Amino acid sequence: MTKYQHYKGGTYEFLSCATHTETNEKLVMYRSSEGETYARPFAMFFENVLVGDEMVPRFKKIKPKNQDSLMEQAENYINNLLKKYGAPTPP
């Protein structure tokens, strides 16, 4: 479950992407923490907006608390493999 925070403060769960059947516009389907479901154009969902004098993401991805440690574990694993076996050679 990927969650995003709107620049005004609300928290939303990313549900899926959809394509408008007549215009082929790509849409993002998302749900508020109150359970309401919304659709917004993909480009608008991921665009930056001006807040004061700073550009910020309209929706900022919220990283799970353990994501950094999982990424670190994966990087350590790969680095250990590279040390043990060396870099792969192209075919």
N, C-alpha and C positions, 0 to 999 in steps of 0.2 A: 504494500500500500504506500504509494508516494504521496506525501503531503506538501502543500505549498501554503505560504503565508502571503496574503494580499498586502500591498503596501499600506493600506489603511488599517490593517490589523487582523482581519478575519483569517481563519484557518480552513483550508479546503483539501479534500481528498481527490486526487486525479483518478478519474474512472476509465476513460478511453478517449481515443480520437475517432471522429466520424467524418464522413464526407457527405455534403449536401447533395441530394440526388439530382437536382436540376442545375446547380451552378458549379458543382464539383469543388466548392470551397471546403477546406479542411477545418474542422471544428474540434474543440476540446470539450469533453463532457467532464464536469466536476461537481462535487457535492460539498455543501457547507457542513460545519460541525453541528448545525441544527437539523441536518438531514434533507435540506432542499437541494434539488439537482438543477444545474445550469449548463448552458452551452455558450461558448464564446469562440469567435474566430481564432484559429491557431496562432496567427501572427499577432493578434491583439493580446492573447493570453501571455505570450512570451516576450512582448515588447517592453522597452524601458519607458518610464514616464517621468516627467519633470516634477519634482517635489521641492519647492523652494527654489534653490539654484543648483540642485543636484539631480542627475538622472539615476533612477533606481528601477529595478525590475518590478513590473506590475505584480507578478507572482514570484516569490522567491522560494526555491526548493528548501524544505526543512530536512536536514540530514538526520537520520536515526542516530540515537546516542551512541550506538556501538559501531557505526559505519567506519569511523576513522580506525578503530582497532582492527576491524576485519580487513580493511584495505592494507593496513600495515602488516598484518599476518600474511596476506597474499603476496605482498612485495617481498617480505622476508623469505617466504617459501620459494619464490621464483629466483631470487638472488642466490639462495643456497643451492638450487638446482644448477644454476649457471656456474657457480664456483665448483661444484662437484663434477659436472659433465662438460663444461665449457659452452660457448655460444654455438647454436646450431649452424651448420654449414648449408649453403644453398644447394639444391639438387643439381 
